[in-house]
């Protein structure tokens, strides 16, 4: 995720999303760098820009569903809007230091 002004709640949500794994790579989506943007409106809406490691990711819908379920499980009244994007293109440069250790990079 790019450096931006981020709220404490958004940071907590990113920590929560570390429970969502990319089923093919078996590393969480945050450390893989798949979350490009997360924005909480201060009420009950969360907007997420998300990418996949490849545009033809066969388990993309599984990841999207897992994100929504993970957030709504903790915050049942929230509306989670996910925008799947492919620009900028995902690369291993987006992987966190922890993710690189897990991937052996």
Buried (B, 14 or more C-beta within 10 A) or exposed (E): BEEEEBEEEBEEBBEBBBEBBBEBBEBBBBBBBBBBBBBBEEEEEBBBBBBBBEEEBEBBEBBBEBBBEBBBEEBEEBBBEBEBBEEEEBEEEBBBEEBBEBBEE
